[in-house]
Amino acid sequence: MIGGYLLLTLLCFFILLLPFSRQQDVSLIDHIFFSVSIVSTTGLAPGNFNETYSFIGKLISLFFIQLGGVGYMALCSFILLRKHSYLPLISKKLLNLEFSLPQKYPQVAFIYSVFVFTLLIEIIGAVFLYVGFKDAGVANPLWNAVFHSVSAFCTAGFSLFNNSLVDFNTNSLITNTIVVLSLFGSIGFIVLSDFWLKLWRKRSKVTLTSKIILVATITFIIFPTLMMFVSDVNFFAQGSDGIELSFFQVVSAHTTVGFNTYDLSSLKSTSVFILIIVMVIGASPAGTGGGIKTTSVTALYAVLVAILKRQKRIRFLSKQIPDTKIYLAVASSIFYTVILIVGVWIVLIFDGANFSLAQIVFECSSALSTVGLSTGITPELTPVSKIVISFLMFIGRLGVLTFGLALVSKVPVLNNKIETEDIAV
């Protein structure tokens, strides 16, 4: 997994270094930063993406955004299925690892659904965006529509406009299309596949995973939107327009798409705090977004409820959650927190005198969750901080748990019994 994403990043880096890919020179560190951000579908940029690369460079970037969005193992598995009618065991294991699929989930059908839904949703999104951009008088509306449709569904957040989508904050057709595309990308292919099979009556009911994802997605959008609206005077003073702006920023943070319709450098500290929490929670498994994931946070919530109610079984929506999934949720959350703390600490060492703690935590959270939102400090970071942010983006796309598993070497299982002793908690 690490080798695969590293190869994609290196390919993107070397191609974007070629003269025909660039229209202005940037440092080697910035090229590395751009390449990692593109493949990880993050969207953080150390400079102006639109002015840095030529049309060919942007087209190449879009290709790697698409590859990063559908997933390295999904692409490899699809290629294998085109040549053979089955998946090797190692491919099945890696597929489960990358997409966190439930046990006994039909993998072959899942692979085909990834590419079918990706193509279908991005085409429909491009049609709506084309109409919106054309009506708005944007030059090259077809190219802009295709680019932003792919970028939104893959939750990449790269834009061909210098200030993201701020100029279109009152254009409901464009902003709502981006919201829908990013939501489809973030809820994951499991949900899309479940409801498609349910619609065609090939499955009697949707999985518990899909139910959890939908409940969590609605919860982590509605409540943060209301909190952001009432706690930030800039939004509250605008009434219904402020609700729309709050909604878009929260959806952008939750789905990890990274577009913005508001100048984030003008956000109040309460809004910054809310967006950090939403970014850390992130999107859902088997999708194009990052973060701890909604299912992991839901599992932790179920553990808390079970402990407070003194229940012996962990349940959610009247279903028992397997212990193995609880352990994975706890491990993923802890490891994510550790990586984030270390990343913030290192950036503070080199840039703590230049930026506030909130700005640095926001930047690191955005990188590790592959969100791409920034308060505007990315271009001003020191080279070391940019490398750290790049590393966080790479880990975020790979998955913190996958990265952790790769770090830990195999140790022999001890057969002798280990003494059990209670501790104070």
FENDAFEN-V927796 format. One record per backbone hydrogen bond with DSSP energy under -1.0 kcal/mol. NH is the residue of the N-H (numbers start at 1). CO is the residue of the C=O. If there is no record, write none. Layout:
NH;CO  NH;CO
//
This chain:
5;1  6;2  7;3  8;4  9;5  10;6  11;7  12;8  13;9  14;10  15;11  16;12  21;18  23;52  24;52  31;27  32;28  33;29  34;30  35;31  36;32  37;33  38;34  39;35  40;36  41;38  42;37  52;48  53;49  54;21  58;54  59;55  60;56  61;57  62;58  63;59  64;60  65;61  66;62  67;63  68;64  69;65  70;66  71;67  75;71  76;72  77;73  78;74  79;75  80;76  81;77  82;78  84;80  92;88  93;89  94;90  95;91  96;92  97;93  98;94  99;95  100;96  105;102  110;106  111;107  112;108  113;109  114;110  115;111  116;112  117;113  118;114  119;115  120;116  121;117  122;118  123;119  124;120  125;121  126;122  127;123  128;124  129;125  130;126  131;127  132;128  133;129  134;130  135;131  136;132  137;134  138;133  144;140  145;141  146;142  147;143  148;144  149;145  150;146  151;147  152;148  153;149  154;150  155;152  156;151  164;161  165;260  166;163  168;165  169;166  171;168  172;170  175;171  176;172  177;173  178;174  179;175  180;176  181;177  182;178  183;179  184;180  185;181  186;182  187;183  189;286  192;188  193;189  194;190  195;191  196;192  197;193  198;194  199;195  200;196  201;198  202;197  211;207  212;208  213;209  214;210  215;211  216;212  217;213  218;214  219;215  220;216  222;218  223;219  225;221  226;222  227;223  228;224  229;225  230;226  231;227  232;228  236;232  237;233  238;235  239;236  241;238  243;239  244;240  245;241  246;242  247;243  248;244  249;245  250;246  251;247  252;248  253;249  254;250  255;251  257;252  258;252  266;263  267;264  272;268  273;269  274;270  275;271  276;272  277;273  278;274  279;275  280;276  281;277  282;278  283;290  284;186  288;185  292;280  293;281  294;283  297;293  298;294  299;295  300;296  301;297  302;298  303;299  304;300  305;301  306;302  307;303  308;304  309;305  311;306  316;319  319;316  321;314  326;322  327;323  328;324  329;325  330;326  331;327  332;328  333;329  334;330  335;331  336;332  337;333  338;334  339;335  340;336  341;337  342;338  343;339  344;340  345;341  346;342  347;343  348;344  349;345  350;346  351;347  352;348  354;351  355;351  360;356  361;357  362;358  363;359  364;360  365;361  366;362  367;363  368;364  369;365  370;367  371;366  381;378  386;382  387;383  388;384  389;385  390;386  391;387  392;388  393;389  394;390  395;391  396;392  397;393  398;394  399;395  403;399  404;400  405;401  406;402  407;403  408;404
//
